[in-house]
Amino acid sequence: MKKLKTLLAATFKEFNPRRYLKMDEIELENKQNGVAYRFAQRIDIVDMLAIERDVYDGEVPWTFSHFEHEIVQNENAFFIVAEIDQKVVGFIGARVTDKGKKIHLSNLAVLKKNQNHGIATTLIKQIVRLSKHLGKMQMTLEVRRDNTKAQGLYRRNGFQTEHLMPSYYEDGGDAIWMIKKLRNDVDD
């Protein structure tokens, strides 16, 4: 156990574990197919904003302060980033909700040039593993009704449509609420 704690300390230098995370029991699958995965830090926010601009054609749905609050202050939230050659190319955000019973995916984005290489799927799998280790039984998210590409990604990763949320977004766009039931095992 001491070796694992030392390894985690080196892997997550500067990462301040939230109180609900049992970090001595959780390991990210650090490197897959040339992509490294780690917990996000405040310094990553500038890259995350650039990814949003790329994915949302110049728009930034979340501001620096939104990300900063979730990464630095919110004890019920965490982000994982994907890096290629030490450059952040994607991220996923999650928040513990419903009195600690569920995990809600708040954001998922991968630079356009790095899409369709399995990065988004691996980010989702990382959150699923963490959620299972934390003992959560369900994950939720909302996705734009007109974003069929993202809906397909989520369905391929076990999410199912729960219901429509009319006029959910500021521009009046509809959202689809999706859920994923988690099994008790943590081997995925």
TIRO-2110 file (N, C-alpha, C; in Angstrom, 1 decimal):
// TIRO-2110
0.8, -1.2, 0.0, N, 1, A
0.0, 0.0, 0.0, CA, 1, A
0.9, 1.3, 0.0, C, 1, A
2.0, 1.2, 0.7, N, 2, A
2.9, 2.4, 0.8, CA, 2, A
3.5, 2.7, -0.6, C, 2, A
3.8, 1.6, -1.4, N, 3, A
4.3, 1.8, -2.7, CA, 3, A
3.3, 2.5, -3.6, C, 3, A
2.0, 2.1, -3.5, N, 4, A
1.0, 2.6, -4.3, CA, 4, A
0.8, 4.1, -3.9, C, 4, A
0.8, 4.5, -2.7, N, 5, A
0.7, 5.8, -2.2, CA, 5, A
1.8, 6.7, -2.8, C, 5, A
3.0, 6.2, -2.8, N, 6, A
4.2, 6.9, -3.3, CA, 6, A
4.0, 7.1, -4.8, C, 6, A
3.6, 6.0, -5.5, N, 7, A
3.4, 6.1, -6.9, CA, 7, A
2.3, 7.2, -7.2, C, 7, A
1.2, 7.2, -6.5, N, 8, A
0.2, 8.1, -6.7, CA, 8, A
0.6, 9.5, -6.4, C, 8, A
1.4, 9.7, -5.4, N, 9, A
1.9, 11.0, -5.1, CA, 9, A
2.8, 11.6, -6.2, C, 9, A
3.6, 10.7, -6.8, N, 10, A
4.4, 11.1, -7.9, CA, 10, A
3.6, 11.4, -9.2, C, 10, A
2.6, 10.5, -9.4, N, 11, A
1.7, 10.7, -10.6, CA, 11, A
0.9, 11.9, -10.5, C, 11, A
0.4, 12.2, -9.3, N, 12, A
-0.5, 13.4, -9.2, CA, 12, A
0.1, 14.5, -8.4, C, 12, A
1.4, 14.8, -8.7, N, 13, A
2.0, 15.9, -8.0, CA, 13, A
1.2, 17.2, -8.3, C, 13, A
1.0, 18.0, -7.3, N, 14, A
0.2, 19.2, -7.4, CA, 14, A
-1.3, 18.9, -7.3, C, 14, A
-1.7, 17.7, -7.5, N, 15, A
-3.2, 17.4, -7.4, CA, 15, A
-3.6, 17.3, -5.9, C, 15, A
-4.6, 18.0, -5.6, N, 16, A
-5.1, 18.0, -4.2, CA, 16, A
-6.3, 17.2, -4.2, C, 16, A
-6.2, 15.9, -3.7, N, 17, A
-7.4, 15.0, -3.7, CA, 17, A
-8.5, 15.6, -2.9, C, 17, A
-9.7, 15.5, -3.5, N, 18, A
-10.9, 15.9, -2.8, CA, 18, A
-11.2, 14.9, -1.7, C, 18, A
-11.9, 15.3, -0.7, N, 19, A
-12.2, 14.5, 0.4, CA, 19, A
-13.0, 13.2, 0.1, C, 19, A
-13.8, 13.2, -0.9, N, 20, A
-14.6, 12.0, -1.2, CA, 20, A
-13.8, 11.0, -2.0, C, 20, A
-12.7, 11.4, -2.6, N, 21, A
-11.9, 10.4, -3.4, CA, 21, A
-11.0, 9.6, -2.5, C, 21, A
-11.0, 8.3, -2.7, N, 22, A
-10.1, 7.5, -1.9, CA, 22, A
-8.9, 7.2, -2.8, C, 22, A
-8.0, 8.2, -2.9, N, 23, A
-6.9, 8.2, -3.9, CA, 23, A
-6.0, 7.0, -3.7, C, 23, A
-5.9, 6.5, -2.5, N, 24, A
-5.0, 5.4, -2.4, CA, 24, A
-5.5, 4.1, -3.0, C, 24, A
-6.8, 4.1, -3.4, N, 25, A
-7.4, 3.0, -4.0, CA, 25, A
-7.7, 3.2, -5.5, C, 25, A
-7.4, 4.3, -6.0, N, 26, A
-7.8, 4.7, -7.4, CA, 26, A
-6.5, 5.0, -8.2, C, 26, A
-6.4, 4.4, -9.3, N, 27, A
-5.3, 4.7, -10.3, CA, 27, A
-5.9, 4.9, -11.6, C, 27, A
-5.5, 6.0, -12.3, N, 28, A
-5.9, 6.2, -13.7, CA, 28, A
-5.0, 5.3, -14.5, C, 28, A
-5.5, 4.9, -15.7, N, 29, A
-4.7, 4.1, -16.6, CA, 29, A
-3.9, 5.2, -17.3, C, 29, A
-2.7, 5.4, -16.9, N, 30, A
-1.9, 6.6, -17.2, CA, 30, A
-1.6, 6.8, -18.7, C, 30, A
-1.3, 5.7, -19.4, N, 31, A
-0.9, 6.0, -20.8, CA, 31, A
-1.5, 4.9, -21.7, C, 31, A
-2.2, 5.3, -22.7, N, 32, A
-2.8, 4.3, -23.7, CA, 32, A
-2.6, 4.9, -25.1, C, 32, A
-2.1, 4.1, -26.0, N, 33, A
-1.9, 4.5, -27.4, CA, 33, A
-1.3, 5.9, -27.6, C, 33, A
-0.3, 6.2, -26.8, N, 34, A
0.4, 7.4, -26.9, CA, 34, A
-0.3, 8.6, -26.2, C, 34, A
-1.4, 8.3, -25.5, N, 35, A
-2.1, 9.4, -24.9, CA, 35, A
-2.0, 9.2, -23.4, C, 35, A
-1.6, 10.2, -22.6, N, 36, A
-1.5, 10.1, -21.2, CA, 36, A
-2.8, 10.7, -20.6, C, 36, A
-3.2, 10.2, -19.5, N, 37, A
-4.4, 10.6, -18.8, CA, 37, A
-4.0, 10.9, -17.3, C, 37, A
-4.5, 12.1, -16.9, N, 38, A
-4.2, 12.5, -15.5, CA, 38, A
-5.3, 13.4, -15.0, C, 38, A
-5.3, 13.7, -13.7, N, 39, A
-6.3, 14.6, -13.1, CA, 39, A
-5.9, 16.0, -13.6, C, 39, A
-6.9, 16.8, -13.9, N, 40, A
-6.6, 18.2, -14.3, CA, 40, A
-6.2, 19.1, -13.1, C, 40, A
-5.4, 20.1, -13.5, N, 41, A
-4.9, 21.0, -12.5, CA, 41, A
-5.3, 22.4, -13.0, C, 41, A
-5.2, 23.4, -12.1, N, 42, A
-5.6, 24.8, -12.5, CA, 42, A
-4.8, 25.2, -13.8, C, 42, A
-3.5, 24.9, -13.9, N, 43, A
-2.7, 25.3, -15.0, CA, 43, A
-3.3, 24.8, -16.4, C, 43, A
-4.1, 23.8, -16.3, N, 44, A
-4.7, 23.2, -17.6, CA, 44, A
-5.8, 24.0, -18.1, C, 44, A
-6.4, 24.9, -17.4, N, 45, A
-7.6, 25.6, -17.7, CA, 45, A
-7.4, 26.4, -19.1, C, 45, A
-6.3, 27.0, -19.3, N, 46, A
-6.1, 27.7, -20.5, CA, 46, A
-6.2, 26.8, -21.7, C, 46, A
-5.6, 25.6, -21.6, N, 47, A
-5.7, 24.6, -22.7, CA, 47, A
-7.2, 24.1, -22.9, C, 47, A
-7.9, 24.0, -21.7, N, 48, A
-9.3, 23.5, -21.8, CA, 48, A
-10.1, 24.5, -22.5, C, 48, A
-9.9, 25.8, -22.3, N, 49, A
-10.6, 26.9, -22.9, CA, 49, A
-10.3, 26.8, -24.4, C, 49, A
-9.1, 26.6, -24.8, N, 50, A
-8.7, 26.5, -26.2, CA, 50, A
-9.4, 25.3, -26.9, C, 50, A
-9.5, 24.2, -26.2, N, 51, A
-10.2, 23.1, -26.7, CA, 51, A
-11.7, 23.4, -26.9, C, 51, A
-12.3, 24.1, -26.0, N, 52, A
-13.7, 24.5, -26.1, CA, 52, A
-13.9, 25.4, -27.4, C, 52, A
-13.0, 26.4, -27.5, N, 53, A
-13.1, 27.2, -28.7, CA, 53, A
-13.0, 26.5, -30.0, C, 53, A
-12.1, 25.5, -30.0, N, 54, A
-12.0, 24.6, -31.2, CA, 54, A
-13.2, 23.8, -31.5, C, 54, A
-13.7, 23.2, -30.4, N, 55, A
-14.9, 22.2, -30.6, CA, 55, A
-16.2, 23.0, -30.9, C, 55, A
-16.3, 24.2, -30.2, N, 56, A
-17.6, 24.9, -30.3, CA, 56, A
-17.4, 26.1, -31.3, C, 56, A
-16.5, 26.0, -32.2, N, 57, A
-16.4, 27.0, -33.3, CA, 57, A
-16.3, 28.4, -32.7, C, 57, A
-15.4, 28.7, -31.8, N, 58, A
-15.1, 30.0, -31.3, CA, 58, A
-15.8, 30.3, -30.0, C, 58, A
-16.8, 29.5, -29.6, N, 59, A
-17.6, 29.8, -28.4, CA, 59, A
-16.9, 29.1, -27.2, C, 59, A
-17.1, 29.6, -26.0, N, 60, A
-16.6, 29.0, -24.8, CA, 60, A
-17.8, 28.8, -23.8, C, 60, A
-18.4, 27.7, -23.8, N, 61, A
-19.6, 27.5, -22.9, CA, 61, A
-19.2, 27.7, -21.4, C, 61, A
-18.0, 27.3, -21.0, N, 62, A
-17.5, 27.5, -19.7, CA, 62, A
-16.4, 28.6, -19.7, C, 62, A
-16.4, 29.4, -18.7, N, 63, A
-15.4, 30.5, -18.6, CA, 63, A
-14.2, 29.9, -17.7, C, 63, A
-13.1, 30.7, -17.6, N, 64, A
-12.0, 30.3, -16.8, CA, 64, A
-12.5, 30.1, -15.3, C, 64, A
-13.3, 31.0, -14.9, N, 65, A
-13.8, 30.9, -13.5, CA, 65, A
-14.7, 29.7, -13.2, C, 65, A
-15.5, 29.3, -14.2, N, 66, A
-16.2, 28.0, -14.1, CA, 66, A
-15.3, 26.8, -13.9, C, 66, A
-14.3, 26.7, -14.8, N, 67, A
-13.3, 25.6, -14.6, CA, 67, A
-12.6, 25.7, -13.3, C, 67, A
-12.1, 26.9, -13.0, N, 68, A
-11.4, 27.1, -11.8, CA, 68, A
-12.2, 26.6, -10.5, C, 68, A
-13.4, 27.0, -10.5, N, 69, A
-14.2, 26.6, -9.4, CA, 69, A
-14.3, 25.1, -9.3, C, 69, A
-14.6, 24.4, -10.4, N, 70, A
-14.7, 23.0, -10.4, CA, 70, A
-13.4, 22.2, -10.1, C, 70, A
-12.3, 22.7, -10.6, N, 71, A
-11.0, 22.0, -10.4, CA, 71, A
-10.4, 22.4, -9.1, C, 71, A
-10.5, 23.6, -8.6, N, 72, A
-9.8, 24.0, -7.4, CA, 72, A
-10.6, 24.0, -6.2, C, 72, A
-11.9, 24.4, -6.3, N, 73, A
-12.7, 24.6, -5.1, CA, 73, A
-13.8, 23.6, -4.8, C, 73, A
-14.4, 23.1, -5.8, N, 74, A
-15.6, 22.2, -5.6, CA, 74, A
-15.1, 20.8, -5.2, C, 74, A
-15.3, 20.4, -4.0, N, 75, A
-14.9, 19.1, -3.5, CA, 75, A
-15.7, 18.0, -4.1, C, 75, A
-16.8, 18.3, -4.8, N, 76, A
-17.6, 17.2, -5.4, CA, 76, A
-17.4, 17.1, -6.9, C, 76, A
-16.3, 17.8, -7.4, N, 77, A
-16.0, 17.7, -8.9, CA, 77, A
-14.6, 17.4, -9.1, C, 77, A
-14.4, 16.8, -10.3, N, 78, A
-13.0, 16.5, -10.8, CA, 78, A
-13.0, 16.5, -12.3, C, 78, A
-11.8, 16.7, -12.9, N, 79, A
-11.6, 16.7, -14.3, CA, 79, A
-10.4, 15.8, -14.6, C, 79, A
-10.5, 15.1, -15.7, N, 80, A
-9.4, 14.3, -16.2, CA, 80, A
-9.0, 14.9, -17.6, C, 80, A
-7.7, 15.1, -17.8, N, 81, A
-7.3, 15.5, -19.1, CA, 81, A
-6.5, 14.4, -19.9, C, 81, A
-6.6, 14.5, -21.2, N, 82, A
-5.8, 13.6, -22.1, CA, 82, A
-4.7, 14.5, -22.7, C, 82, A
-3.5, 13.9, -22.7, N, 83, A
-2.3, 14.7, -23.2, CA, 83, A
-1.6, 13.8, -24.3, C, 83, A
-1.2, 14.5, -25.3, N, 84, A
-0.3, 13.9, -26.3, CA, 84, A
1.0, 14.8, -26.3, C, 84, A
2.1, 14.2, -26.1, N, 85, A
3.4, 14.9, -26.0, CA, 85, A
3.3, 16.1, -25.0, C, 85, A
2.7, 15.9, -23.9, N, 86, A
2.5, 16.9, -22.8, CA, 86, A
1.7, 18.1, -23.2, C, 86, A
0.8, 17.9, -24.2, N, 87, A
-0.1, 19.0, -24.7, CA, 87, A
-1.5, 18.4, -24.4, C, 87, A
-2.3, 19.2, -23.7, N, 88, A
-3.7, 18.7, -23.4, CA, 88, A
-4.5, 18.8, -24.7, C, 88, A
-5.1, 17.7, -25.0, N, 89, A
-5.9, 17.6, -26.3, CA, 89, A
-7.4, 17.2, -26.0, C, 89, A
-7.7, 16.9, -24.7, N, 90, A
-9.1, 16.6, -24.4, CA, 90, A
-9.3, 16.6, -22.9, C, 90, A
-10.5, 16.7, -22.5, N, 91, A
-10.8, 16.6, -21.1, CA, 91, A
-12.3, 16.1, -20.9, C, 91, A
-12.5, 15.7, -19.6, N, 92, A
-13.8, 15.3, -19.2, CA, 92, A
-14.0, 15.8, -17.8, C, 92, A
-15.2, 16.3, -17.5, N, 93, A
-15.5, 16.7, -16.1, CA, 93, A
-16.6, 16.0, -15.5, C, 93, A
-16.6, 15.8, -14.2, N, 94, A
-17.6, 15.0, -13.5, CA, 94, A
-17.9, 15.7, -12.2, C, 94, A
-19.0, 15.4, -11.7, N, 95, A
-19.4, 16.0, -10.4, CA, 95, A
-20.3, 14.9, -9.6, C, 95, A
-20.0, 14.8, -8.3, N, 96, A
-20.8, 13.9, -7.5, CA, 96, A
-22.1, 14.6, -7.2, C, 96, A
-23.2, 14.0, -7.4, N, 97, A
-24.5, 14.6, -7.2, CA, 97, A
-25.5, 13.7, -6.4, C, 97, A
-26.7, 14.2, -6.2, N, 98, A
-27.7, 13.5, -5.6, CA, 98, A
-27.3, 12.9, -4.2, C, 98, A
-26.7, 13.8, -3.4, N, 99, A
-26.2, 13.4, -2.1, CA, 99, A
-25.2, 12.3, -2.1, C, 99, A
-24.3, 12.4, -3.2, N, 100, A
-23.2, 11.5, -3.3, CA, 100, A
-23.6, 10.2, -3.9, C, 100, A
-24.8, 10.0, -4.5, N, 101, A
-25.2, 8.7, -5.0, CA, 101, A
-24.8, 8.6, -6.5, C, 101, A
-24.7, 9.6, -7.2, N, 102, A
-24.5, 9.6, -8.7, CA, 102, A
-23.3, 10.4, -9.1, C, 102, A
-22.9, 10.2, -10.3, N, 103, A
-21.8, 11.0, -11.0, CA, 103, A
-22.5, 11.7, -12.2, C, 103, A
-22.4, 13.0, -12.3, N, 104, A
-22.9, 13.7, -13.5, CA, 104, A
-21.7, 14.2, -14.3, C, 104, A
-21.7, 13.8, -15.6, N, 105, A
-20.7, 14.3, -16.5, CA, 105, A
-21.1, 15.7, -16.9, C, 105, A
-20.2, 16.7, -16.6, N, 106, A
-20.4, 18.1, -16.9, CA, 106, A
-19.9, 18.5, -18.3, C, 106, A
-18.8, 18.0, -18.7, N, 107, A
-18.1, 18.4, -19.9, CA, 107, A
-17.3, 17.2, -20.5, C, 107, A
-17.3, 17.2, -21.8, N, 108, A
-16.4, 16.3, -22.6, CA, 108, A
-16.0, 17.0, -23.9, C, 108, A
-14.7, 17.2, -24.1, N, 109, A
-14.3, 17.8, -25.4, CA, 109, A
-12.9, 17.3, -25.7, C, 109, A
-12.7, 17.1, -27.0, N, 110, A
-11.4, 16.7, -27.6, CA, 110, A
-11.2, 17.6, -28.8, C, 110, A
-10.0, 18.1, -28.9, N, 111, A
-9.6, 18.9, -30.1, CA, 111, A
-10.1, 18.2, -31.4, C, 111, A
-10.6, 18.9, -32.3, N, 112, A
-11.1, 18.3, -33.6, CA, 112, A
-10.1, 17.5, -34.3, C, 112, A
-8.8, 17.9, -34.3, N, 113, A
-7.8, 17.1, -35.0, CA, 113, A
-7.5, 15.8, -34.3, C, 113, A
-7.9, 15.7, -33.0, N, 114, A
-7.6, 14.5, -32.3, CA, 114, A
-8.9, 13.6, -32.1, C, 114, A
-10.0, 14.0, -32.7, N, 115, A
-11.2, 13.2, -32.5, CA, 115, A
-11.1, 12.0, -33.4, C, 115, A
-12.0, 11.0, -33.1, N, 116, A
-12.1, 9.7, -33.8, CA, 116, A
-10.9, 8.9, -33.6, C, 116, A
-10.2, 9.0, -32.5, N, 117, A
-9.0, 8.2, -32.2, CA, 117, A
-9.2, 7.5, -30.8, C, 117, A
-10.4, 7.5, -30.3, N, 118, A
-10.7, 6.8, -29.0, CA, 118, A
-10.4, 7.6, -27.8, C, 118, A
-10.0, 8.8, -27.9, N, 119, A
-9.7, 9.6, -26.7, CA, 119, A
-10.9, 9.9, -25.9, C, 119, A
-12.0, 10.3, -26.5, N, 120, A
-13.3, 10.6, -25.7, CA, 120, A
-13.8, 9.3, -25.1, C, 120, A
-13.7, 8.2, -25.8, N, 121, A
-14.1, 6.9, -25.2, CA, 121, A
-13.3, 6.6, -24.0, C, 121, A
-12.0, 6.7, -24.1, N, 122, A
-11.1, 6.4, -23.0, CA, 122, A
-11.4, 7.4, -21.8, C, 122, A
-11.6, 8.6, -22.1, N, 123, A
-12.0, 9.6, -21.0, CA, 123, A
-13.2, 9.1, -20.3, C, 123, A
-14.2, 8.7, -21.0, N, 124, A
-15.5, 8.2, -20.4, CA, 124, A
-15.1, 7.0, -19.5, C, 124, A
-14.3, 6.1, -20.1, N, 125, A
-14.0, 4.8, -19.3, CA, 125, A
-13.2, 5.2, -18.1, C, 125, A
-12.4, 6.2, -18.1, N, 126, A
-11.7, 6.6, -16.9, CA, 126, A
-12.7, 7.1, -15.8, C, 126, A
-13.6, 7.9, -16.2, N, 127, A
-14.7, 8.3, -15.2, CA, 127, A
-15.5, 7.2, -14.7, C, 127, A
-15.8, 6.2, -15.6, N, 128, A
-16.6, 5.0, -15.2, CA, 128, A
-15.8, 4.3, -14.1, C, 128, A
-14.5, 4.0, -14.4, N, 129, A
-13.7, 3.3, -13.4, CA, 129, A
-13.7, 4.1, -12.1, C, 129, A
-13.5, 5.4, -12.1, N, 130, A
-13.4, 6.2, -10.9, CA, 130, A
-14.8, 6.1, -10.2, C, 130, A
-15.8, 6.2, -10.9, N, 131, A
-17.2, 6.1, -10.3, CA, 131, A
-17.4, 4.8, -9.6, C, 131, A
-17.0, 3.7, -10.2, N, 132, A
-17.2, 2.4, -9.6, CA, 132, A
-16.4, 2.3, -8.4, C, 132, A
-15.1, 2.8, -8.4, N, 133, A
-14.3, 2.8, -7.2, CA, 133, A
-14.9, 3.6, -6.1, C, 133, A
-15.6, 4.7, -6.4, N, 134, A
-16.2, 5.5, -5.5, CA, 134, A
-17.6, 4.9, -5.0, C, 134, A
-18.0, 3.8, -5.6, N, 135, A
-19.2, 3.1, -5.2, CA, 135, A
-20.5, 3.7, -5.8, C, 135, A
-20.3, 4.5, -6.8, N, 136, A
-21.5, 5.1, -7.5, CA, 136, A
-22.2, 4.0, -8.4, C, 136, A
-23.5, 4.1, -8.5, N, 137, A
-24.2, 3.1, -9.2, CA, 137, A
-24.8, 3.7, -10.5, C, 137, A
-24.7, 5.0, -10.7, N, 138, A
-25.3, 5.6, -11.9, CA, 138, A
-24.6, 6.9, -12.3, C, 138, A
-24.5, 7.1, -13.6, N, 139, A
-23.9, 8.3, -14.2, CA, 139, A
-25.0, 9.0, -15.0, C, 139, A
-25.0, 10.3, -15.1, N, 140, A
-26.0, 11.0, -15.8, CA, 140, A
-25.2, 12.1, -16.7, C, 140, A
-25.9, 12.6, -17.7, N, 141, A
-25.4, 13.7, -18.5, CA, 141, A
-26.5, 14.3, -19.3, C, 141, A
-26.3, 15.5, -19.7, N, 142, A
-27.3, 16.1, -20.7, CA, 142, A
-26.5, 16.4, -22.0, C, 142, A
-27.1, 16.3, -23.1, N, 143, A
-26.4, 16.5, -24.4, CA, 143, A
-27.4, 17.2, -25.3, C, 143, A
-26.9, 18.1, -26.1, N, 144, A
-27.8, 18.8, -27.1, CA, 144, A
-28.6, 17.8, -27.9, C, 144, A
-29.9, 18.1, -28.1, N, 145, A
-30.7, 17.2, -29.0, CA, 145, A
-30.2, 17.1, -30.4, C, 145, A
-29.6, 18.2, -30.9, N, 146, A
-29.1, 18.2, -32.3, CA, 146, A
-27.7, 17.7, -32.4, C, 146, A
-27.0, 17.3, -31.3, N, 147, A
-25.7, 16.8, -31.3, CA, 147, A
-25.7, 15.2, -31.4, C, 147, A
-26.0, 14.7, -32.6, N, 148, A
-26.2, 13.3, -32.7, CA, 148, A
-24.9, 12.5, -32.7, C, 148, A
-23.8, 13.2, -33.0, N, 149, A
-22.5, 12.6, -32.9, CA, 149, A
-22.1, 12.3, -31.4, C, 149, A
-22.4, 13.2, -30.6, N, 150, A
-22.1, 13.0, -29.1, CA, 150, A
-23.1, 12.0, -28.6, C, 150, A
-24.3, 12.0, -29.0, N, 151, A
-25.3, 11.0, -28.5, CA, 151, A
-24.8, 9.6, -28.9, C, 151, A
-24.3, 9.5, -30.1, N, 152, A
-23.8, 8.2, -30.5, CA, 152, A
-22.7, 7.7, -29.7, C, 152, A
-21.7, 8.6, -29.4, N, 153, A
-20.6, 8.3, -28.5, CA, 153, A
-21.1, 7.8, -27.1, C, 153, A
-22.0, 8.5, -26.6, N, 154, A
-22.5, 8.1, -25.2, CA, 154, A
-23.3, 6.8, -25.3, C, 154, A
-24.1, 6.6, -26.3, N, 155, A
-24.8, 5.3, -26.5, CA, 155, A
-23.8, 4.1, -26.6, C, 155, A
-22.8, 4.3, -27.4, N, 156, A
-21.7, 3.3, -27.5, CA, 156, A
-21.0, 3.0, -26.2, C, 156, A
-21.1, 3.9, -25.3, N, 157, A
-20.5, 3.7, -24.0, CA, 157, A
-21.5, 3.4, -22.9, C, 157, A
-22.7, 3.0, -23.3, N, 158, A
-23.6, 2.4, -22.4, CA, 158, A
-24.7, 3.4, -21.8, C, 158, A
-24.7, 4.6, -22.3, N, 159, A
-25.7, 5.6, -21.8, CA, 159, A
-27.0, 5.3, -22.6, C, 159, A
-28.1, 5.6, -21.9, N, 160, A
-29.4, 5.4, -22.6, CA, 160, A
-30.2, 6.7, -22.4, C, 160, A
-31.1, 7.1, -23.3, N, 161, A
-31.9, 8.3, -23.2, CA, 161, A
-32.9, 8.0, -22.2, C, 161, A
-33.0, 9.0, -21.3, N, 162, A
-34.0, 9.0, -20.2, CA, 162, A
-35.2, 9.9, -20.6, C, 162, A
-35.0, 11.1, -20.9, N, 163, A
-36.0, 12.0, -21.3, CA, 163, A
-35.5, 13.3, -22.0, C, 163, A
-36.4, 14.0, -22.7, N, 164, A
-36.1, 15.2, -23.4, CA, 164, A
-36.3, 16.4, -22.4, C, 164, A
-35.4, 17.4, -22.5, N, 165, A
-35.5, 18.6, -21.7, CA, 165, A
-35.6, 19.8, -22.6, C, 165, A
-36.9, 20.1, -22.9, N, 166, A
-37.2, 21.2, -23.8, CA, 166, A
-36.6, 22.6, -23.4, C, 166, A
-36.0, 23.3, -24.3, N, 167, A
-35.5, 24.7, -24.1, CA, 167, A
-34.5, 24.7, -23.0, C, 167, A
-33.7, 23.7, -22.8, N, 168, A
-32.7, 23.6, -21.7, CA, 168, A
-31.6, 24.6, -21.8, C, 168, A
-31.1, 24.9, -23.0, N, 169, A
-29.9, 25.7, -23.2, CA, 169, A
-30.4, 27.2, -23.4, C, 169, A
-29.4, 28.1, -23.1, N, 170, A
-29.7, 29.5, -23.2, CA, 170, A
-30.3, 30.0, -24.5, C, 170, A
-29.8, 29.3, -25.6, N, 171, A
-30.3, 29.7, -26.9, CA, 171, A
-31.7, 29.0, -27.3, C, 171, A
-32.3, 28.3, -26.3, N, 172, A
-33.6, 27.7, -26.5, CA, 172, A
-33.5, 26.3, -27.0, C, 172, A
-32.2, 25.8, -27.2, N, 173, A
-32.1, 24.4, -27.7, CA, 173, A
-32.5, 23.4, -26.7, C, 173, A
-32.9, 22.2, -27.2, N, 174, A
-33.4, 21.1, -26.3, CA, 174, A
-32.2, 20.3, -25.9, C, 174, A
-32.3, 19.6, -24.8, N, 175, A
-31.3, 18.7, -24.3, CA, 175, A
-31.9, 17.3, -24.2, C, 175, A
-31.1, 16.3, -24.2, N, 176, A
-31.5, 14.9, -23.9, CA, 176, A
-30.8, 14.5, -22.6, C, 176, A
-31.5, 14.0, -21.7, N, 177, A
-31.0, 13.5, -20.4, CA, 177, A
-30.7, 12.0, -20.6, C, 177, A
-29.4, 11.7, -20.3, N, 178, A
-29.0, 10.3, -20.5, CA, 178, A
-28.5, 9.7, -19.2, C, 178, A
-28.6, 8.4, -19.0, N, 179, A
-28.1, 7.8, -17.8, CA, 179, A
-27.4, 6.5, -18.2, C, 179, A
-26.5, 6.1, -17.3, N, 180, A
-25.7, 4.8, -17.5, CA, 180, A
-25.7, 4.2, -16.1, C, 180, A
-26.2, 3.0, -16.0, N, 181, A
-26.2, 2.2, -14.8, CA, 181, A
-24.8, 1.6, -14.7, C, 181, A
-24.2, 1.6, -13.5, N, 182, A
-22.9, 1.0, -13.3, CA, 182, A
-23.0, -0.3, -12.6, C, 182, A
-22.2, -1.3, -13.0, N, 183, A
-22.2, -2.6, -12.3, CA, 183, A
-21.3, -2.4, -11.1, C, 183, A
-21.4, -3.4, -10.2, N, 184, A
-20.6, -3.4, -9.0, CA, 184, A
-19.1, -3.6, -9.2, C, 184, A
-18.8, -4.4, -10.2, N, 185, A
-17.4, -4.7, -10.4, CA, 185, A
-16.6, -3.5, -10.9, C, 185, A
-15.3, -3.5, -10.7, N, 186, A
-14.5, -2.4, -11.1, CA, 186, A
-13.4, -2.7, -12.1, C, 186, A
-13.6, -3.8, -12.8, N, 187, A
-12.6, -4.3, -13.7, CA, 187, A
-12.6, -3.6, -15.1, C, 187, A
-13.6, -2.9, -15.5, N, 188, A
-13.7, -2.3, -16.8, CA, 188, A
-12.6, -1.3, -17.1, C, 188, A
END
